[in-house]
Amino acid sequence: DQQVKQNSPSLSVQEGRISILNCDYTNSMFDYFLWYKKYPAEGPTFLISISSIKDKNEDGRFTVFLNKSAKHLSLHIVPSQPGDSAVYFCAASALYTGNQFYFGTGTSLTVIP
Amino acid sequence: ETGVTQSPTHLIKTRGQQVTLRCSSQSGHNTVSWYQQALGQGPQFIFQYYREEENGRGNFPPRFSGLQFPNYSSELNVNALELDDSALYLCASSLGSRRSGANVLTFGAGSRLTVL
């Protein structure tokens, strides 16, 4: 039972353009969301978070949008850089589960120089 | 500030054997979670420890067990290994309590287990 889904396994974007990574979830109790980036042979690195009381959170080149009615969130990277090439995971948690996060299967982003 | 460290980085076992994976949490963090990441999948929650007590468990059988020590480091033990246990095992630490909301997880680089 996959409660968090990333339906695009891969994405290629030209350097300097916008990258949009999407994530859908099914559990309406989820109220805290994280995005992680993972390079090969490394652990996931935290990028940005958003709680359900907001619909947008920005941190430098990274912006996360949350649409609670659609149970959808997206990560925008502008401008995209070759160093952004990695696998991106979204993760969701509900208050009652504390720090138990449900992860999507990841989207592999390739930024073409 | 030291990050999350895991050992060993790689190991190979055979079916039926037992394995222990170790994790040192980031300084200041009191909660440790373990995740299993199979090839091509996202991390799946195994269990979490807070102040040496199990504080949540995912859909994993009892042969997956853990410990947390007073210094907040942790072990994951898997008995009677099966081929499907081959995966990357990720440890993550965080600062949280049973009553607090979710907090950002800081991950280690993982231990890659191969079961033959």
Interface residues (C-beta under 8 A of the other chain):
Chain A: V4 Q6 D31 Y32 L34 Y36 A41 E42 G43 P44 T45 F46 S49 F89 A91 S93 A94 L95 T97 G98 N99 Q100 F101 Y102 F103 G104 T105 G106
Chain B: V4 T31 S33 Y35 G40 Q41 G42 P43 Q44 F45 Q48 N55 G56 G58 L90 A92 S94 G96 R98 S100 G101 A102 N103 V104 L105 T106 F107 G108 A109 G110
